[in-house]
Amino acid sequence: MKVLFVAPWVPGPVRSRSVGMLRLLRRYADVRVLALSDGMDEGQLGVDMGQSMELVRNRSSRALLRAAGAYAAGRSLQTAYADAPQFRHAFSRVMLEWRPDVVHLNVFRTAHLAVCAAATPVVIDLDEFRSEYYTQLSRSAGTLRRVIARHESRSMKLAEDELVRSNAHILVSGEAEGARVQRGHIHVVRTPVWSSVRRGVYGPAEPPILLFAGRLSYEANVDAICWFARTIWPLVHEVHPAARLRIVGSEPRRAVRALADLAGVEIHANVASLDPHYAAATIAICPLERATGVQLKLIQALAASVPTVVSPLVAELAGTADGKEVLVASTPRAWLEATLRLLGNRELQQQLAAGGMAWYERNHSPDVVARQLEVAYRSVCDAGGPTVSASPPRKVEA
């Protein structure tokens, strides 16, 4: 089976779901990648595709002009940003020359290309219904961002609803997303995570390390860690003066870099691997109040057996249980109490580490997700698409 994987970015380390889907698809399919590139990310591949990847340059100045035009026309800015004419032309050319059996469109930004696939079966990996994030943002952002968020929430929701009505085969990353639209062509395919971290039964040695990991240019992450570091962390540090709040991620904004001035706070930017930081962590935190889909930082922490404190929204989206797989905190006082309780209770740490690992193995281990993806692709076959081999003829884990 030949699969054309189309992405609005280069599949790299910060695009873990894109990389994960590619790794799994290559177990049983001949995969070719067509991706947009801003020219800055071409050396950041997360999977070796050799000659099977074609990059199309997306110049930011022209992309922003398209987005401005989309705003005036009431269309999604996300779609317009990725809708480069040269990308459409490359897509049409590859379709004609290579003749794939299935087109795999990676996230909402590429979903508009489904109409260009003609009779070729299409799988659209939305990951999440992203319009919900912009709805959340429209309630809390500053004036300009709130105006843009309201526009994107409306326009994206209309486009998402149209995709659902079209009966396209849609992938989402969590049960909460799938429950929003209970239709046979909506498939829950979770994000696979490969973890090489093997922490000991008693976790890392002192001093305690609280870990927050994520893309530090992403506004929801920035707001969450700045709130925790300035509101909760000083009180935690009073009780545990040797403890460290370790913030790890790519491209930290100025507001995040400024947190390094706080006592006990460390910033680790653009690291080669998160594994050493998860291996060293005593607990992890995920205090996001705006989110859609299952948070990758949560999956990674639980895959590494790191006991984690999360917001109610993060727990709900992941389907994790308070006191069994995570601790859930909803107010500043609850966050302080949960953090101190977990830092001071080794038995609770072990309990949550075991529960979190079991949750990861049930939901996000590569073999489990591979079976979910195969079921989704089988539905394409049943609808008249190509055959998916039950016994993959080859396994590539590059």
N, C-alpha and C positions, 0 to 999 in steps of 0.2 A: 504494500500500500504506500502511495506517495502522498505526503502531507506538506502543504505549503503553510508555513507558520509566519504570520504577518504581525509585526510589532511596531508600536509608535516610538520605540526607543531601542537602543542596543541592549540585548539581554546581558546584564552585568550583575555584579555583587549586590547592588541595591534593588535589583529587580528579581528577587528570589523566586517569586511564583513563576515568572516567565522562564527562568533557568530551570526550575523544577519540572515544569510541563515539558520542556524540550528534552530533558534527560529521560523522562518516562516515555515520551512518544518514540524516542529513538530505540527503545527496547524492541519495538515490533514494526516500525515504519521507516521508510526512506524520507528523511525530513530535509526540507530546504527552507531557509529563513530569508525573509525580506523585511528589512527594518529601517526606520528613519533614524538619522543621526544628526546631532547638532555640531559634529566635528570635534567635540571635547571628550566624547565617551567611546571613541573607536578602539581604544586600548583596554577597555574595561569589560571584555567578554567574560561571561561566567561559564561558558561551555564552548569547547573547541569544535567549530563547525567546518573548519578547513575551507574548501572552495564552495561549500554549500550555503554560504551566507552572502547576501548582497545588501550593501548599505546605500541608502539614498539620502543625500544631504538636505536637511531642512533648515534653511537660513532663518535665524530668529527674527530678523527685521521683516521679512515677508510673512512669516507665520503670525507675527503680531498684527500686521495689517489685515490679514485674513480674519483674525479674531475680532478686530475692531469692526469689520464689515458684518461679521456674524452677529455682533451685539446690536447693530442697527437693524438687522433683519430679523431679530428674535430667535436666532439659531444658537446652538451650543458652541461656546468658545472652545471647548475641548476638541470637538469634532473639527472645527475650522482650523485650529492650530496644526492638526496632523493631516489636514486634507490638502497636501501639496500636490500641484498638478503633476510634477515629475514622479511622485509616489504612485498616483493612479496609473500613469503611463507604464511605470515599471511593473506594477501589479498585472496590468492587462498583457504586457509582453511575456511575463513569466507564465501566466495562465495559458497563453497560446503556445509557447515554446515547450514548456515542461509538462503541461496537461496533468495537474495533480488530481488525485482521487478525492481529496478532502482539503478544504481551506480552513485553517485554524486562525481565527481573528483574536488577537490578544488585547483585551480590555476594550472599554467603550470607545476609545479614540479611533479605533480601526473598524468599528461595527458598520460604518457607512459604506464600506467596500463590499458588503455582502451582496448588494444589488449588482455589482460588477462581476460576480462569480458565475452568472448565467445558470446553467443546470448543475454545476458542481456543488455537491453537498457542503454546507458551511457549519462550523462549530464556532460559537462566539463565547469566549471566556470573559464574561463580565467581571468575574471575581466577586464583585459586590454591586448592589444598586447604588451607584455613586451619587445620585441626586440627593439621597438622604443626608450625605455629608454636607452638601451645600445648603440644605435646609437648616441643619444645625448651625453652620457658620453664619447664616443670615440672621440668627438670633443673638449672636454674641460679638461679631466683628465690629471694627470701626466703620464709619459711614461709607467710605468708598468700597471697602471690601464687602460690606453688607449689601450694597446695591448690586455689585457684580455677583455675589453669592445668590441673591434672589433671582437674578436673571438666569444663572446657570442651573439653579434648582428647578425652575419651571421648564426651561428648554430641554434639559437632560431628562427630566421625568417624562415629558411627552415622547421623546425618542425611545426611552426604555420601554414605555407602554406599547409603543408601536412594534418594537422588537418582539415583545411577548406575544402580541396578537398575531405576529407573522408566523408563529410556530417554528421559528428558527431553533436549532438545538443550542441551548444556553447553559453555560457552566457558571456556578456560583461556589464560593469557598466555604460556606457554613450553613448549618441547618436553619439559623434565623433568617438568612437571606432566602433560602429555598421556601421557607414557610410563607413568605410574603406573597409568592405567586405559586400556588399549588397546581402545577400543570405537568403533564407527562414529559414535555420536552425541556423542562428545567431540571438540570442534574447537579447534585451536590458533589463536587470534586474538590476536596480540601487541598490546602497547600502542602506539598511534601517538604519535609525538612530532614536533611542528613546531618547528624550530629556525631562528632568524634569525641565529645567531652564525656569523660567517665569520672565523675566525682566520687570520692570515698564515702562510706556510709555516714561519717560524721561531718562531711563537708570540709570546707577550707579552714585553715588555721586562723587565729587572731592576727591582726585586728579585724573586726567585722567590716565587710564591704557591702554597701548597698549599690546595686547596679541598675542604671537606666540605659538601655541601648536602643538606637533608632536613628532614622535620618533626621539630622539636626537642622535641616533647612525647611522641614515640613512643619507648617504652622501649628497643627494640633500637638505635635511632639514638643515644639518650642514652648507653647503655652503651658503644657502639662508639667514639664520639668522645671520651668521657671517658677511656677506656683509651688511645687513641692520643695524646691531648694530654698525658697525665700520664706515659706510659711511653716513647713513641717520640719525641715532638716535642722534648723538652729535648735529646736527643742529636743530633737533626737540626739544631737551632738552634745548637748548639755549633760545628758544621761550617759552617753557613750563617747567621751572625748577622744578616744583613740580610733573611733569609727571613721570610715571614708565613704563619701558619696561619689561614686565613679560614674561619669557621664561619657558614653562612648557612641560615636557615630560619625557620619560624613557631613561635611560642609556646615559646620556649626555657625549659626547666625550670631551677630554681635551680642544679642541679649543672652545667648547661651554662653558665649566666651566670657562674658562679664561675671558669670557665676563662679569662675575660678578665684575670684577675690574673697569668696565666703570661706570661712574656716572649715577645713576638712573636705573641700570639694575638689575633685580632679576632673579635668577635661582631656579625653583621649580622642583626637580627631583623625578621621580618615585612616583607620587602622587596617592592616592587611587581613586580619582575622579577628572575629569576635570570640573564638573558642577560649583563648587564655583568660579572657575577662569573665566568661561564664564559669570557667573552672575555678577562678579565684573568688567568685561572689558568695557571700553568705545568704543574701536574699536579693530578689529583684523587685522592682516596682513598675507599675503600669497605670499611672493616674490619669489617663486620658478621659476627657469629658466630651470630646467630639471624636467619633469613630464610626466606621462601617466595616463589616467583614471581621474575620478573626485576625487579631493583631499578631503579626509575625514575631514581635518581641516576646509575646506570651508563649507562642509555640516553641521558640528557641530556648526560652528559660526553662520550660517544663521538660523539654527534650534533654536538657542538661541537668535535670534533677535539682534545679534551683527553686526553693520555695518562694512564692510570689504573692505580693499584695496588689490588688487591682481595683479599679472603679467598678460600680455596678454595671455600667454599659459594656465595658470590656468583658466582664464575666458573662453577661447575657448573650452577647454576640458569639462567644466561644462555646457556650453551653457548659461552663465549668461551675462546680458546686462549691459554695462557701464552706470552709472548714474541712473539705475533703480533698480538693485539688488546688485551691487557692484560698486566700483570705480576701474578703470583699470589704471595702471601706467607702463610705458615701459622704462623710463630712470631715472637716479638718480634725476634729477631736477623734473621730473613728480612725482616721489615717494615722494619727500619732499613736493611739492605743494599739492598733494592729501592728504597726512597725516595731514598737517597743516590745510588745508581747512576743513577736516572732524572733526578734534578736535575742531575747532572754530565755527562750524555751527550746532547747535542743531536741526534745522529744517531738514537739510540734513541727520543727523543721524537718525531721525525718519523716513524719507522717505526711506532710504536704509534698515532700520530694517524691515519696513513693506514689502518692495519689496522682501527682502531676505527670510523672513518668508513665503511669498506666493510661492516663487520658491521652497523652501523646501517642503511645503505641497503638491505641484503639483508633485514633483519628488521623494522625499526620505522619506516621512512619511511611517511608517510600513504597513498601509493598502494599500497604493498605490503600494508599492513594492510587497506585497503579491499577488496582482492581476497580476502584471507582471510575477512573478514566476509561478503562476498557469497557465497562458497562455503558458509559456515555457514548463511546464510539460504536458499540454494538447497536445502539438505537439508531445511529446514522445508517448502519448496514441494513437494519430491518426496514428502514424507510427507502431503501433502494440504493444505498451507497456501497462502497467497497467492503471486502471481507476483512475482519480483524482476526488474526491468528490467536487462538487460545494459548498456544505454546509459542512464545516469541522466538523467531528464528535466530535472533542475535540480541545481545545485551551490551549496550554502550553506556558507560558511566563516566564519560570524559567530563 
